[in-house]
Amino acid sequence: MLYSLNLTLMSLFIPTFLFVSATPGMCMTLSLTLGMTIGVRRALWMMLGELAGVALVSVAAVIGVASIMLNYPQVYFGLKYGGGAYLAYLGFQLWRSRGKMAIQENPVSDGIELRRRALILQGFVTAIANPKGWAFMISLLPPFIDAQLPLAPQLTLLVLLILVIEFSCLLLYAGGGRTLRRFLLQAGNVRMMNRIAGTLMVGVGVWLVLG
């Protein structure tokens, strides 16, 4: 039975989740934006929060805790609208080349360090307030759980696979943002880069609210 479960994971679950995770979405766009503005290393803190959120959503989808979000919509909508407004605010700041995330034309240092806690919270809220993420986990994960086998080992394996795939995709997007940053800096288009990043950030905030 365990061999059958592993075979199913390898042949169906991993390719499916890899495709979905690699598709541009809120979290991947956020990772691209942060890779462009604050660099991959500091964006890792956002990824930490995002992965924690994805793990929470994954476990909740399997054990039925998702119903809590439906029974207490004020909590969910508070995260959804609050997180979206905050991301949009950061985007407008970037558009104006202001704020901690904006890249300066003549930096005297490596820039102002964003608080790690803020980045972690940013990633966490984006992950758990994404309605499509909940819908996807609720529809995808339960079919891969075998009722004849213990739940904990199966769920642990599934969540670990999800986190590895998600983290890999986040790194790829952040790396793409870093490459775009270098290209625009070489061309001297700092203001344009801030505006591109700001537009993406506002887009993620609107997406979060309207999604």
C-alpha positions in Angstrom: 0.0 0.0 0.0 2.8 2.4 0.9 4.6 1.6 -2.4 1.3 2.3 -4.2 1.0 5.7 -2.4 4.5 6.7 -3.3 4.0 5.7 -6.9 0.8 7.8 -7.1 2.6 10.8 -5.6 5.5 10.5 -8.1 3.3 10.0 -11.2 0.4 12.3 -10.4 0.8 14.6 -7.4 4.3 16.0 -8.0 3.8 17.0 -11.7 0.4 18.4 -10.9 1.5 20.5 -8.1 4.7 21.6 -9.9 2.6 22.9 -12.8 0.2 24.7 -10.5 3.0 26.2 -8.3 5.1 27.3 -11.2 2.1 29.1 -12.8 2.2 32.9 -12.1 0.1 33.7 -9.1 0.0 36.0 -6.1 2.9 34.5 -4.2 5.1 34.0 -7.3 4.5 37.6 -8.4 5.3 38.8 -4.9 8.5 36.7 -4.9 9.5 38.2 -8.3 8.8 41.7 -7.0 10.9 41.3 -3.9 13.7 39.6 -5.8 13.7 42.8 -7.9 13.6 45.3 -5.1 15.3 43.8 -2.0 17.1 40.8 -3.5 16.8 37.1 -3.1 18.5 36.8 0.2 16.1 39.2 2.0 13.2 37.8 0.1 13.8 34.5 1.8 12.0 35.9 4.9 8.9 36.4 2.9 9.2 32.9 1.5 9.4 31.6 5.1 6.1 33.2 5.9 4.6 32.0 2.6 5.7 28.4 3.2 4.2 28.5 6.7 0.9 29.7 5.2 0.9 27.1 2.5 1.6 24.3 5.1 -1.2 25.6 7.3 -3.7 25.7 4.4 -2.6 22.2 3.3 -3.1 20.6 6.7 -6.4 22.5 7.2 -7.7 21.3 3.9 -7.2 17.7 4.8 -8.3 17.7 8.4 -11.3 19.9 7.8 -10.2 23.0 9.6 -11.1 25.0 6.4 -14.7 25.0 7.7 -13.6 27.3 10.4 -12.7 29.9 7.8 -16.2 29.5 6.4 -17.9 29.8 9.8 -15.9 32.9 10.8 -15.7 34.9 7.5 -14.8 38.1 9.4 -11.4 36.6 10.2 -10.8 35.6 6.6 -11.9 38.8 5.1 -9.9 40.8 7.6 -6.8 39.1 6.4 -7.8 39.4 2.8 -8.6 43.1 2.7 -6.0 44.1 5.2 -3.3 42.2 3.4 -4.4 43.5 0.0 -4.5 47.1 1.2 -1.0 46.8 2.7 0.5 45.4 -0.6 -1.2 48.1 -2.6 0.3 50.7 -0.3 3.8 49.3 -0.8 3.2 49.3 -4.5 2.2 53.0 -4.6 5.3 53.7 -2.5 7.5 51.9 -5.0 5.8 53.7 -7.9 6.9 57.0 -6.4 10.4 55.6 -5.6 9.7 56.0 -1.9 9.6 53.6 1.1 12.0 50.9 2.3 11.6 48.7 -0.7 12.4 51.4 -3.4 15.7 51.2 -5.1 17.5 54.6 -4.9 19.4 56.1 -7.9 22.4 56.9 -5.8 22.4 54.6 -2.8 24.8 55.3 0.0 24.5 51.8 1.4 22.7 48.5 0.5 19.4 50.2 1.4 17.2 50.1 4.5 16.7 46.6 5.9 13.1 45.7 6.0 12.0 44.1 9.3 12.2 40.3 9.0 8.9 40.0 10.9 7.1 42.3 8.3 8.4 40.2 5.4 7.4 36.9 7.1 3.9 38.3 7.8 3.6 39.6 4.3 4.2 36.1 2.9 2.0 34.4 5.4 -1.0 36.6 4.9 -0.6 36.4 1.1 -0.7 32.6 1.3 -3.6 32.1 3.7 -5.8 34.8 2.3 -5.6 33.5 -1.2 -9.0 31.9 -1.9 -7.7 30.0 -4.9 -5.1 28.4 -2.7 -7.7 27.1 -0.4 -9.9 25.8 -3.2 -6.9 24.1 -4.8 -5.7 22.4 -1.6 -9.3 21.3 -0.7 -9.8 19.7 -4.1 -6.3 18.3 -4.7 -5.1 16.9 -1.4 -7.9 14.7 0.0 -8.0 12.3 -3.1 -4.3 11.5 -2.4 -5.1 10.4 1.2 -5.6 6.7 1.6 -8.2 6.0 4.3 -6.7 2.6 4.9 -3.3 4.0 6.0 -2.4 6.3 9.0 -3.1 9.9 8.2 -0.1 11.6 9.8 2.7 10.0 7.7 0.7 10.6 4.5 -0.1 14.2 5.3 3.5 14.8 6.4 4.9 13.5 3.1 2.4 15.5 1.0 3.1 18.7 2.8 6.9 18.2 2.6 6.6 17.7 -1.2 4.4 20.8 -1.5 6.9 22.9 0.4 9.9 21.7 -1.5 8.2 22.4 -4.9 6.8 25.8 -3.7 10.2 26.9 -2.3 11.9 25.9 -5.6 9.4 28.0 -7.6 9.7 31.0 -5.3 13.5 30.9 -5.7 13.1 30.8 -9.5 10.8 33.8 -9.5 13.0 35.8 -7.1 16.0 35.0 -9.2 14.2 36.2 -12.2 13.5 39.5 -10.4 17.1 39.8 -9.5 18.1 39.3 -13.1 15.7 42.0 -14.2 17.0 44.3 -11.5 20.6 43.9 -12.8 19.5 44.6 -16.4 17.6 47.7 -15.6 20.3 49.0 -13.3 22.9 48.6 -16.1 20.6 50.6 -18.3 20.2 53.3 -15.6 16.4 52.8 -15.5 16.0 52.8 -11.7 12.8 54.8 -11.8 11.4 52.4 -14.4 12.3 49.4 -12.2 10.6 50.9 -9.2 7.5 51.5 -11.3 7.5 48.0 -12.7 7.9 46.6 -9.2 5.2 49.0 -7.8 2.7 47.9 -10.5 3.3 44.3 -9.7 2.9 44.9 -6.0 -0.4 46.8 -6.5 -1.5 44.0 -8.8 -0.9 41.4 -6.1 -2.8 43.5 -3.6 -5.8 44.0 -5.9 -5.7 40.3 -6.8 -5.8 39.4 -3.2 -8.8 41.5 -2.5 -10.8 40.6 -5.6 -9.7 37.0 -5.9 
